Amino acid sequence: MDDILIVYNNEMTNIQEVLDSFNNITSTMIFTMQEEINNSDNFLDVTTSKDEHKISCNVYRKPTATDIIIPNDSRHPPEQK
């Protein structure tokens, strides 16, 4: 198990108790928590956002800033240049 997404209601669930319960299952795994910021969170390759009564999902792409250019005389296939 690697990643878990839990959607919960603050008025009904104490998320710290849930986290503690997970961490008390076994000492070989340590669970951590990442809370949403501005009603939005990036989880794996998905951005989840919540409004008052619904949750929406969109594809999340990490920002990249690579200035790598494959030289024309490289041995890469032409479709990669």
PDB file of N, CA, C and O in Angstrom:
ATOM      1  N   MET A   1       0.854  -1.158   0.000  1.00  0.00           N
ATOM      2  CA  MET A   1       0.000   0.000   0.000  1.00  0.00           C
ATOM      3  C   MET A   1       0.904   1.225   0.000  1.00  0.00           C
ATOM      4  O   MET A   1       1.889   1.292   0.734  1.00  0.00           O
ATOM      5  N   ASP A   2       0.558   2.161  -0.812  1.00  0.00           N
ATOM      6  CA  ASP A   2       1.433   3.310  -0.959  1.00  0.00           C
ATOM      7  C   ASP A   2       0.719   4.616  -0.651  1.00  0.00           C
ATOM      8  O   ASP A   2       1.194   5.399   0.172  1.00  0.00           O
ATOM      9  N   ASP A   3      -0.408   4.861  -1.293  1.00  0.00           N
ATOM     10  CA  ASP A   3      -1.131   6.118  -1.127  1.00  0.00           C
ATOM     11  C   ASP A   3      -2.600   5.833  -0.844  1.00  0.00           C
ATOM     12  O   ASP A   3      -3.189   4.917  -1.416  1.00  0.00           O
ATOM     13  N   ILE A   4      -3.176   6.623   0.037  1.00  0.00           N
ATOM     14  CA  ILE A   4      -4.593   6.485   0.383  1.00  0.00           C
ATOM     15  C   ILE A   4      -5.228   7.872   0.334  1.00  0.00           C
ATOM     16  O   ILE A   4      -4.675   8.833   0.869  1.00  0.00           O
ATOM     17  N   LEU A   5      -6.363   7.969  -0.295  1.00  0.00           N
ATOM     18  CA  LEU A   5      -7.136   9.210  -0.313  1.00  0.00           C
ATOM     19  C   LEU A   5      -8.372   8.984   0.549  1.00  0.00           C
ATOM     20  O   LEU A   5      -9.143   8.056   0.304  1.00  0.00           O
ATOM     21  N   ILE A   6      -8.556   9.822   1.548  1.00  0.00           N
ATOM     22  CA  ILE A   6      -9.721   9.720   2.425  1.00  0.00           C
ATOM     23  C   ILE A   6     -10.518  11.009   2.300  1.00  0.00           C
ATOM     24  O   ILE A   6      -9.993  12.102   2.508  1.00  0.00           O
ATOM     25  N   VAL A   7     -11.777  10.865   1.961  1.00  0.00           N
ATOM     26  CA  VAL A   7     -12.690  12.003   1.895  1.00  0.00           C
ATOM     27  C   VAL A   7     -13.584  11.898   3.118  1.00  0.00           C
ATOM     28  O   VAL A   7     -14.198  10.857   3.354  1.00  0.00           O
ATOM     29  N   TYR A   8     -13.661  12.960   3.889  1.00  0.00           N
ATOM     30  CA  TYR A   8     -14.401  12.897   5.146  1.00  0.00           C
ATOM     31  C   TYR A   8     -15.060  14.233   5.457  1.00  0.00           C
ATOM     32  O   TYR A   8     -14.749  15.259   4.852  1.00  0.00           O
ATOM     33  N   ASN A   9     -15.970  14.193   6.406  1.00  0.00           N
ATOM     34  CA  ASN A   9     -16.687  15.369   6.878  1.00  0.00           C
ATOM     35  C   ASN A   9     -16.075  15.777   8.217  1.00  0.00           C
ATOM     36  O   ASN A   9     -16.060  14.979   9.154  1.00  0.00           O
ATOM     37  N   ASN A  10     -15.576  16.995   8.318  1.00  0.00           N
ATOM     38  CA  ASN A  10     -14.946  17.488   9.556  1.00  0.00           C
ATOM     39  C   ASN A  10     -15.880  17.430  10.760  1.00  0.00           C
ATOM     40  O   ASN A  10     -15.431  17.246  11.892  1.00  0.00           O
ATOM     41  N   GLU A  11     -17.162  17.586  10.519  1.00  0.00           N
ATOM     42  CA  GLU A  11     -18.111  17.598  11.626  1.00  0.00           C
ATOM     43  C   GLU A  11     -18.378  16.194  12.169  1.00  0.00           C
ATOM     44  O   GLU A  11     -18.830  16.045  13.304  1.00  0.00           O
ATOM     45  N   MET A  12     -18.102  15.169  11.369  1.00  0.00           N
ATOM     46  CA  MET A  12     -18.399  13.796  11.783  1.00  0.00           C
ATOM     47  C   MET A  12     -17.146  12.966  12.066  1.00  0.00           C
ATOM     48  O   MET A  12     -17.228  11.930  12.725  1.00  0.00           O
ATOM     49  N   THR A  13     -16.015  13.401  11.585  1.00  0.00           N
ATOM     50  CA  THR A  13     -14.803  12.587  11.674  1.00  0.00           C
ATOM     51  C   THR A  13     -13.659  13.409  12.248  1.00  0.00           C
ATOM     52  O   THR A  13     -13.411  14.539  11.825  1.00  0.00           O
ATOM     53  N   ASN A  14     -12.982  12.835  13.199  1.00  0.00           N
ATOM     54  CA  ASN A  14     -11.747  13.430  13.707  1.00  0.00           C
ATOM     55  C   ASN A  14     -10.607  12.760  12.949  1.00  0.00           C
ATOM     56  O   ASN A  14     -10.231  11.629  13.259  1.00  0.00           O
ATOM     57  N   ILE A  15     -10.061  13.449  11.963  1.00  0.00           N
ATOM     58  CA  ILE A  15      -9.072  12.836  11.082  1.00  0.00           C
ATOM     59  C   ILE A  15      -7.797  12.470  11.830  1.00  0.00           C
ATOM     60  O   ILE A  15      -7.103  11.536  11.428  1.00  0.00           O
ATOM     61  N   GLN A  16      -7.474  13.170  12.892  1.00  0.00           N
ATOM     62  CA  GLN A  16      -6.296  12.818  13.681  1.00  0.00           C
ATOM     63  C   GLN A  16      -6.475  11.453  14.346  1.00  0.00           C
ATOM     64  O   GLN A  16      -5.516  10.689  14.454  1.00  0.00           O
ATOM     65  N   GLU A  17      -7.678  11.145  14.787  1.00  0.00           N
ATOM     66  CA  GLU A  17      -7.967   9.823  15.352  1.00  0.00           C
ATOM     67  C   GLU A  17      -7.837   8.738  14.289  1.00  0.00           C
ATOM     68  O   GLU A  17      -7.340   7.645  14.563  1.00  0.00           O
ATOM     69  N   VAL A  18      -8.281   9.042  13.088  1.00  0.00           N
ATOM     70  CA  VAL A  18      -8.150   8.079  11.988  1.00  0.00           C
ATOM     71  C   VAL A  18      -6.676   7.825  11.698  1.00  0.00           C
ATOM     72  O   VAL A  18      -6.260   6.675  11.550  1.00  0.00           O
ATOM     73  N   LEU A  19      -5.894   8.878  11.616  1.00  0.00           N
ATOM     74  CA  LEU A  19      -4.459   8.739  11.367  1.00  0.00           C
ATOM     75  C   LEU A  19      -3.798   7.929  12.483  1.00  0.00           C
ATOM     76  O   LEU A  19      -2.984   7.045  12.212  1.00  0.00           O
ATOM     77  N   ASP A  20      -4.138   8.222  13.713  1.00  0.00           N
ATOM     78  CA  ASP A  20      -3.582   7.474  14.844  1.00  0.00           C
ATOM     79  C   ASP A  20      -3.959   5.997  14.766  1.00  0.00           C
ATOM     80  O   ASP A  20      -3.139   5.128  15.065  1.00  0.00           O
ATOM     81  N   SER A  21      -5.184   5.715  14.371  1.00  0.00           N
ATOM     82  CA  SER A  21      -5.626   4.320  14.236  1.00  0.00           C
ATOM     83  C   SER A  21      -4.807   3.592  13.180  1.00  0.00           C
ATOM     84  O   SER A  21      -4.383   2.458  13.401  1.00  0.00           O
ATOM     85  N   PHE A  22      -4.584   4.218  12.054  1.00  0.00           N
ATOM     86  CA  PHE A  22      -3.754   3.615  11.014  1.00  0.00           C
ATOM     87  C   PHE A  22      -2.345   3.349  11.529  1.00  0.00           C
ATOM     88  O   PHE A  22      -1.779   2.281  11.294  1.00  0.00           O
ATOM     89  N   ASN A  23      -1.790   4.317  12.224  1.00  0.00           N
ATOM     90  CA  ASN A  23      -0.416   4.170  12.713  1.00  0.00           C
ATOM     91  C   ASN A  23      -0.290   3.163  13.850  1.00  0.00           C
ATOM     92  O   ASN A  23       0.808   2.675  14.119  1.00  0.00           O
ATOM     93  N   ASN A  24      -1.387   2.844  14.519  1.00  0.00           N
ATOM     94  CA  ASN A  24      -1.355   1.860  15.594  1.00  0.00           C
ATOM     95  C   ASN A  24      -1.522   0.425  15.091  1.00  0.00           C
ATOM     96  O   ASN A  24      -1.378  -0.517  15.870  1.00  0.00           O
ATOM     97  N   ILE A  25      -1.819   0.247  13.821  1.00  0.00           N
ATOM     98  CA  ILE A  25      -2.007  -1.096  13.270  1.00  0.00           C
ATOM     99  C   ILE A  25      -0.707  -1.883  13.316  1.00  0.00           C
ATOM    100  O   ILE A  25      -0.687  -3.038  13.741  1.00  0.00           O
ATOM    101  N   THR A  26       0.362  -1.266  12.885  1.00  0.00           N
ATOM    102  CA  THR A  26       1.661  -1.939  12.863  1.00  0.00           C
ATOM    103  C   THR A  26       2.768  -0.906  13.038  1.00  0.00           C
ATOM    104  O   THR A  26       2.613   0.258  12.666  1.00  0.00           O
ATOM    105  N   SER A  27       3.868  -1.341  13.600  1.00  0.00           N
ATOM    106  CA  SER A  27       4.982  -0.405  13.804  1.00  0.00           C
ATOM    107  C   SER A  27       5.909  -0.333  12.592  1.00  0.00           C
ATOM    108  O   SER A  27       6.821   0.493  12.555  1.00  0.00           O
ATOM    109  N   THR A  28       5.680  -1.189  11.608  1.00  0.00           N
ATOM    110  CA  THR A  28       6.567  -1.198  10.436  1.00  0.00           C
ATOM    111  C   THR A  28       6.163  -0.190   9.374  1.00  0.00           C
ATOM    112  O   THR A  28       6.931   0.074   8.449  1.00  0.00           O
ATOM    113  N   MET A  29       4.975   0.376   9.492  1.00  0.00           N
ATOM    114  CA  MET A  29       4.528   1.400   8.544  1.00  0.00           C
ATOM    115  C   MET A  29       4.161   2.660   9.310  1.00  0.00           C
ATOM    116  O   MET A  29       3.558   2.597  10.381  1.00  0.00           O
ATOM    117  N   ILE A  30       4.527   3.790   8.753  1.00  0.00           N
ATOM    118  CA  ILE A  30       4.171   5.074   9.351  1.00  0.00           C
ATOM    119  C   ILE A  30       3.375   5.868   8.325  1.00  0.00           C
ATOM    120  O   ILE A  30       3.869   6.175   7.239  1.00  0.00           O
ATOM    121  N   PHE A  31       2.154   6.191   8.678  1.00  0.00           N
ATOM    122  CA  PHE A  31       1.304   6.974   7.797  1.00  0.00           C
ATOM    123  C   PHE A  31       1.468   8.444   8.125  1.00  0.00           C
ATOM    124  O   PHE A  31       1.608   8.823   9.288  1.00  0.00           O
ATOM    125  N   THR A  32       1.450   9.264   7.095  1.00  0.00           N
ATOM    126  CA  THR A  32       1.492  10.714   7.275  1.00  0.00           C
ATOM    127  C   THR A  32       0.264  11.302   6.597  1.00  0.00           C
ATOM    128  O   THR A  32      -0.446  10.611   5.865  1.00  0.00           O
ATOM    129  N   MET A  33       0.026  12.556   6.841  1.00  0.00           N
ATOM    130  CA  MET A  33      -1.169  13.185   6.306  1.00  0.00           C
ATOM    131  C   MET A  33      -0.804  14.470   5.581  1.00  0.00           C
ATOM    132  O   MET A  33       0.015  15.261   6.050  1.00  0.00           O
ATOM    133  N   GLN A  34      -1.421  14.656   4.444  1.00  0.00           N
ATOM    134  CA  GLN A  34      -1.298  15.909   3.703  1.00  0.00           C
ATOM    135  C   GLN A  34      -2.700  16.472   3.564  1.00  0.00           C
ATOM    136  O   GLN A  34      -3.553  15.873   2.909  1.00  0.00           O
ATOM    137  N   GLU A  35      -2.936  17.605   4.168  1.00  0.00           N
ATOM    138  CA  GLU A  35      -4.263  18.203   4.115  1.00  0.00           C
ATOM    139  C   GLU A  35      -4.371  19.143   2.923  1.00  0.00           C
ATOM    140  O   GLU A  35      -3.375  19.649   2.406  1.00  0.00           O
ATOM    141  N   GLU A  36      -5.594  19.356   2.515  1.00  0.00           N
ATOM    142  CA  GLU A  36      -5.855  20.227   1.374  1.00  0.00           C
ATOM    143  C   GLU A  36      -5.507  21.672   1.698  1.00  0.00           C
ATOM    144  O   GLU A  36      -5.488  22.088   2.856  1.00  0.00           O
ATOM    145  N   ILE A  37      -5.235  22.414   0.651  1.00  0.00           N
ATOM    146  CA  ILE A  37      -4.984  23.853   0.758  1.00  0.00           C
ATOM    147  C   ILE A  37      -5.965  24.538  -0.177  1.00  0.00           C
ATOM    148  O   ILE A  37      -6.048  24.189  -1.354  1.00  0.00           O
ATOM    149  N   ASN A  38      -6.705  25.502   0.333  1.00  0.00           N
ATOM    150  CA  ASN A  38      -7.720  26.224  -0.460  1.00  0.00           C
ATOM    151  C   ASN A  38      -8.711  25.263  -1.101  1.00  0.00           C
ATOM    152  O   ASN A  38      -9.071  25.423  -2.268  1.00  0.00           O
ATOM    153  N   ASN A  39      -9.153  24.264  -0.341  1.00  0.00           N
ATOM    154  CA  ASN A  39     -10.144  23.283  -0.804  1.00  0.00           C
ATOM    155  C   ASN A  39      -9.687  22.472  -2.003  1.00  0.00           C
ATOM    156  O   ASN A  39     -10.508  22.003  -2.791  1.00  0.00           O
ATOM    157  N   SER A  40      -8.373  22.307  -2.144  1.00  0.00           N
ATOM    158  CA  SER A  40      -7.830  21.573  -3.281  1.00  0.00           C
ATOM    159  C   SER A  40      -6.582  20.816  -2.850  1.00  0.00           C
ATOM    160  O   SER A  40      -5.850  21.249  -1.960  1.00  0.00           O
ATOM    161  N   ASP A  41      -6.353  19.667  -3.506  1.00  0.00           N
ATOM    162  CA  ASP A  41      -5.168  18.874  -3.202  1.00  0.00           C
ATOM    163  C   ASP A  41      -4.757  18.096  -4.443  1.00  0.00           C
ATOM    164  O   ASP A  41      -5.603  17.647  -5.216  1.00  0.00           O
ATOM    165  N   ASN A  42      -3.461  17.945  -4.623  1.00  0.00           N
ATOM    166  CA  ASN A  42      -2.936  17.139  -5.722  1.00  0.00           C
ATOM    167  C   ASN A  42      -2.572  15.774  -5.156  1.00  0.00           C
ATOM    168  O   ASN A  42      -1.713  15.656  -4.282  1.00  0.00           O
ATOM    169  N   PHE A  43      -3.236  14.753  -5.667  1.00  0.00           N
ATOM    170  CA  PHE A  43      -3.043  13.390  -5.194  1.00  0.00           C
ATOM    171  C   PHE A  43      -2.734  12.526  -6.398  1.00  0.00           C
ATOM    172  O   PHE A  43      -3.563  12.351  -7.291  1.00  0.00           O
ATOM    173  N   LEU A  44      -1.517  11.988  -6.403  1.00  0.00           N
ATOM    174  CA  LEU A  44      -1.022  11.243  -7.562  1.00  0.00           C
ATOM    175  C   LEU A  44      -1.099  12.163  -8.778  1.00  0.00           C
ATOM    176  O   LEU A  44      -0.478  13.226  -8.763  1.00  0.00           O
ATOM    177  N   ASP A  45      -1.819  11.808  -9.805  1.00  0.00           N
ATOM    178  CA  ASP A  45      -1.920  12.670 -10.994  1.00  0.00           C
ATOM    179  C   ASP A  45      -3.294  13.315 -11.107  1.00  0.00           C
ATOM    180  O   ASP A  45      -3.760  13.617 -12.206  1.00  0.00           O
ATOM    181  N   VAL A  46      -3.936  13.522  -9.966  1.00  0.00           N
ATOM    182  CA  VAL A  46      -5.288  14.072  -9.947  1.00  0.00           C
ATOM    183  C   VAL A  46      -5.352  15.239  -8.969  1.00  0.00           C
ATOM    184  O   VAL A  46      -4.836  15.154  -7.854  1.00  0.00           O
ATOM    185  N   THR A  47      -5.984  16.319  -9.391  1.00  0.00           N
ATOM    186  CA  THR A  47      -6.279  17.427  -8.493  1.00  0.00           C
ATOM    187  C   THR A  47      -7.722  17.261  -8.045  1.00  0.00           C
ATOM    188  O   THR A  47      -8.639  17.248  -8.866  1.00  0.00           O
ATOM    189  N   THR A  48      -7.916  17.135  -6.745  1.00  0.00           N
ATOM    190  CA  THR A  48      -9.273  17.066  -6.214  1.00  0.00           C
ATOM    191  C   THR A  48      -9.618  18.418  -5.617  1.00  0.00           C
ATOM    192  O   THR A  48      -8.814  19.026  -4.910  1.00  0.00           O
ATOM    193  N   SER A  49     -10.815  18.873  -5.911  1.00  0.00           N
ATOM    194  CA  SER A  49     -11.298  20.159  -5.394  1.00  0.00           C
ATOM    195  C   SER A  49     -12.685  19.944  -4.836  1.00  0.00           C
ATOM    196  O   SER A  49     -13.458  19.136  -5.351  1.00  0.00           O
ATOM    197  N   LYS A  50     -12.992  20.667  -3.785  1.00  0.00           N
ATOM    198  CA  LYS A  50     -14.332  20.524  -3.231  1.00  0.00           C
ATOM    199  C   LYS A  50     -15.031  21.859  -3.170  1.00  0.00           C
ATOM    200  O   LYS A  50     -14.447  22.894  -2.848  1.00  0.00           O
ATOM    201  N   ASP A  51     -16.313  21.792  -3.495  1.00  0.00           N
ATOM    202  CA  ASP A  51     -17.213  22.920  -3.295  1.00  0.00           C
ATOM    203  C   ASP A  51     -18.070  22.558  -2.091  1.00  0.00           C
ATOM    204  O   ASP A  51     -17.764  21.608  -1.370  1.00  0.00           O
ATOM    205  N   GLU A  52     -19.108  23.289  -1.879  1.00  0.00           N
ATOM    206  CA  GLU A  52     -19.925  23.036  -0.698  1.00  0.00           C
ATOM    207  C   GLU A  52     -20.539  21.636  -0.699  1.00  0.00           C
ATOM    208  O   GLU A  52     -20.610  20.990   0.347  1.00  0.00           O
ATOM    209  N   HIS A  53     -20.984  21.164  -1.867  1.00  0.00           N
ATOM    210  CA  HIS A  53     -21.692  19.883  -1.906  1.00  0.00           C
ATOM    211  C   HIS A  53     -21.137  18.880  -2.911  1.00  0.00           C
ATOM    212  O   HIS A  53     -21.778  17.860  -3.164  1.00  0.00           O
ATOM    213  N   LYS A  54     -19.975  19.134  -3.486  1.00  0.00           N
ATOM    214  CA  LYS A  54     -19.459  18.180  -4.465  1.00  0.00           C
ATOM    215  C   LYS A  54     -17.936  18.193  -4.486  1.00  0.00           C
ATOM    216  O   LYS A  54     -17.287  19.144  -4.051  1.00  0.00           O
ATOM    217  N   ILE A  55     -17.401  17.114  -5.004  1.00  0.00           N
ATOM    218  CA  ILE A  55     -15.961  16.972  -5.184  1.00  0.00           C
ATOM    219  C   ILE A  55     -15.714  16.798  -6.678  1.00  0.00           C
ATOM    220  O   ILE A  55     -16.388  16.004  -7.334  1.00  0.00           O
ATOM    221  N   SER A  56     -14.766  17.527  -7.203  1.00  0.00           N
ATOM    222  CA  SER A  56     -14.441  17.395  -8.627  1.00  0.00           C
ATOM    223  C   SER A  56     -12.974  17.000  -8.769  1.00  0.00           C
ATOM    224  O   SER A  56     -12.146  17.267  -7.897  1.00  0.00           O
ATOM    225  N   CYS A  57     -12.686  16.364  -9.882  1.00  0.00           N
ATOM    226  CA  CYS A  57     -11.332  15.879 -10.147  1.00  0.00           C
ATOM    227  C   CYS A  57     -10.881  16.340 -11.522  1.00  0.00           C
ATOM    228  O   CYS A  57     -11.666  16.384 -12.469  1.00  0.00           O
ATOM    229  N   ASN A  58      -9.608  16.681 -11.613  1.00  0.00           N
ATOM    230  CA  ASN A  58      -8.998  17.065 -12.885  1.00  0.00           C
ATOM    231  C   ASN A  58      -7.614  16.443 -12.956  1.00  0.00           C
ATOM    232  O   ASN A  58      -7.026  16.080 -11.937  1.00  0.00           O
ATOM    233  N   VAL A  59      -7.110  16.326 -14.157  1.00  0.00           N
ATOM    234  CA  VAL A  59      -5.758  15.801 -14.337  1.00  0.00           C
ATOM    235  C   VAL A  59      -4.767  16.824 -13.804  1.00  0.00           C
ATOM    236  O   VAL A  59      -4.878  18.019 -14.078  1.00  0.00           O
ATOM    237  N   TYR A  60      -3.797  16.339 -13.040  1.00  0.00           N
ATOM    238  CA  TYR A  60      -2.749  17.208 -12.501  1.00  0.00           C
ATOM    239  C   TYR A  60      -1.431  16.876 -13.179  1.00  0.00           C
ATOM    240  O   TYR A  60      -1.017  15.717 -13.216  1.00  0.00           O
ATOM    241  N   ARG A  61      -0.785  17.880 -13.704  1.00  0.00           N
ATOM    242  CA  ARG A  61       0.532  17.709 -14.306  1.00  0.00           C
ATOM    243  C   ARG A  61       1.515  18.582 -13.534  1.00  0.00           C
ATOM    244  O   ARG A  61       1.328  19.791 -13.395  1.00  0.00           O
ATOM    245  N   LYS A  62       2.551  17.943 -13.043  1.00  0.00           N
ATOM    246  CA  LYS A  62       3.562  18.691 -12.296  1.00  0.00           C
ATOM    247  C   LYS A  62       4.236  19.688 -13.218  1.00  0.00           C
ATOM    248  O   LYS A  62       4.530  19.367 -14.369  1.00  0.00           O
ATOM    249  N   PRO A  63       4.488  20.903 -12.724  1.00  0.00           N
ATOM    250  CA  PRO A  63       5.202  21.873 -13.559  1.00  0.00           C
ATOM    251  C   PRO A  63       6.638  21.409 -13.799  1.00  0.00           C
ATOM    252  O   PRO A  63       7.318  20.956 -12.878  1.00  0.00           O
ATOM    253  N   THR A  64       7.076  21.527 -15.017  1.00  0.00           N
ATOM    254  CA  THR A  64       8.448  21.155 -15.345  1.00  0.00           C
ATOM    255  C   THR A  64       9.133  22.322 -16.026  1.00  0.00           C
ATOM    256  O   THR A  64       8.493  23.127 -16.704  1.00  0.00           O
ATOM    257  N   ALA A  65      10.402  22.402 -15.845  1.00  0.00           N
ATOM    258  CA  ALA A  65      11.182  23.460 -16.473  1.00  0.00           C
ATOM    259  C   ALA A  65      12.491  22.847 -16.939  1.00  0.00           C
ATOM    260  O   ALA A  65      13.550  23.082 -16.357  1.00  0.00           O
ATOM    261  N   THR A  66      12.398  22.070 -17.983  1.00  0.00           N
ATOM    262  CA  THR A  66      13.619  21.471 -18.510  1.00  0.00           C
ATOM    263  C   THR A  66      13.948  22.131 -19.844  1.00  0.00           C
ATOM    264  O   THR A  66      13.090  22.280 -20.714  1.00  0.00           O
ATOM    265  N   ASP A  67      15.174  22.509 -19.977  1.00  0.00           N
ATOM    266  CA  ASP A  67      15.634  23.123 -21.215  1.00  0.00           C
ATOM    267  C   ASP A  67      16.520  22.140 -21.972  1.00  0.00           C
ATOM    268  O   ASP A  67      17.552  22.515 -22.530  1.00  0.00           O
ATOM    269  N   ILE A  68      16.108  20.898 -21.982  1.00  0.00           N
ATOM    270  CA  ILE A  68      16.899  19.875 -22.649  1.00  0.00           C
ATOM    271  C   ILE A  68      16.460  19.792 -24.114  1.00  0.00           C
ATOM    272  O   ILE A  68      15.282  19.615 -24.427  1.00  0.00           O
ATOM    273  N   ILE A  69      17.429  19.922 -24.975  1.00  0.00           N
ATOM    274  CA  ILE A  69      17.176  19.828 -26.414  1.00  0.00           C
ATOM    275  C   ILE A  69      18.035  18.701 -26.950  1.00  0.00           C
ATOM    276  O   ILE A  69      19.237  18.642 -26.692  1.00  0.00           O
ATOM    277  N   ILE A  70      17.408  17.806 -27.698  1.00  0.00           N
ATOM    278  CA  ILE A  70      18.159  16.706 -28.297  1.00  0.00           C
ATOM    279  C   ILE A  70      18.861  17.243 -29.542  1.00  0.00           C
ATOM    280  O   ILE A  70      18.202  17.752 -30.449  1.00  0.00           O
ATOM    281  N   PRO A  71      20.184  17.136 -29.597  1.00  0.00           N
ATOM    282  CA  PRO A  71      20.907  17.626 -30.780  1.00  0.00           C
ATOM    283  C   PRO A  71      20.469  16.891 -32.049  1.00  0.00           C
ATOM    284  O   PRO A  71      20.134  15.707 -32.021  1.00  0.00           O
ATOM    285  N   ASN A  72      20.482  17.607 -33.129  1.00  0.00           N
ATOM    286  CA  ASN A  72      20.046  17.043 -34.403  1.00  0.00           C
ATOM    287  C   ASN A  72      20.921  15.869 -34.847  1.00  0.00           C
ATOM    288  O   ASN A  72      20.433  14.965 -35.524  1.00  0.00           O
ATOM    289  N   ASP A  73      22.191  15.865 -34.481  1.00  0.00           N
ATOM    290  CA  ASP A  73      23.079  14.795 -34.905  1.00  0.00           C
ATOM    291  C   ASP A  73      23.128  13.621 -33.906  1.00  0.00           C
ATOM    292  O   ASP A  73      23.987  12.746 -34.021  1.00  0.00           O
ATOM    293  N   SER A  74      22.207  13.605 -32.930  1.00  0.00           N
ATOM    294  CA  SER A  74      22.185  12.496 -31.977  1.00  0.00           C
ATOM    295  C   SER A  74      21.611  11.255 -32.645  1.00  0.00           C
ATOM    296  O   SER A  74      21.051  11.336 -33.738  1.00  0.00           O
ATOM    297  N   ARG A  75      21.746  10.142 -32.009  1.00  0.00           N
ATOM    298  CA  ARG A  75      21.257   8.867 -32.552  1.00  0.00           C
ATOM    299  C   ARG A  75      19.824   8.558 -32.106  1.00  0.00           C
ATOM    300  O   ARG A  75      19.362   7.426 -32.253  1.00  0.00           O
ATOM    301  N   HIS A  76      19.131   9.538 -31.571  1.00  0.00           N
ATOM    302  CA  HIS A  76      17.736   9.339 -31.198  1.00  0.00           C
ATOM    303  C   HIS A  76      16.882   9.154 -32.463  1.00  0.00           C
ATOM    304  O   HIS A  76      17.221   9.680 -33.523  1.00  0.00           O
ATOM    305  N   PRO A  77      15.801   8.425 -32.349  1.00  0.00           N
ATOM    306  CA  PRO A  77      14.901   8.300 -33.512  1.00  0.00           C
ATOM    307  C   PRO A  77      14.387   9.667 -33.936  1.00  0.00           C
ATOM    308  O   PRO A  77      14.196  10.543 -33.093  1.00  0.00           O
ATOM    309  N   PRO A  78      14.167   9.859 -35.200  1.00  0.00           N
ATOM    310  CA  PRO A  78      13.715  11.170 -35.715  1.00  0.00           C
ATOM    311  C   PRO A  78      12.429  11.659 -35.053  1.00  0.00           C
ATOM    312  O   PRO A  78      12.258  12.866 -34.881  1.00  0.00           O
ATOM    313  N   GLU A  79      11.521  10.758 -34.679  1.00  0.00           N
ATOM    314  CA  GLU A  79      10.259  11.201 -34.073  1.00  0.00           C
ATOM    315  C   GLU A  79      10.449  11.765 -32.669  1.00  0.00           C
ATOM    316  O   GLU A  79       9.539  12.397 -32.132  1.00  0.00           O
ATOM    317  N   GLN A  80      11.625  11.544 -32.063  1.00  0.00           N
ATOM    318  CA  GLN A  80      11.899  12.105 -30.741  1.00  0.00           C
ATOM    319  C   GLN A  80      12.638  13.450 -30.818  1.00  0.00           C
ATOM    320  O   GLN A  80      12.770  14.134 -29.803  1.00  0.00           O
ATOM    321  N   LYS A  81      13.109  13.829 -31.982  1.00  0.00           N
ATOM    322  CA  LYS A  81      13.889  15.073 -32.102  1.00  0.00           C
ATOM    323  C   LYS A  81      12.998  16.275 -32.287  1.00  0.00           C
ATOM    324  O   LYS A  81      13.491  17.397 -32.404  1.00  0.00           O
TER     325      LYS A  81
END
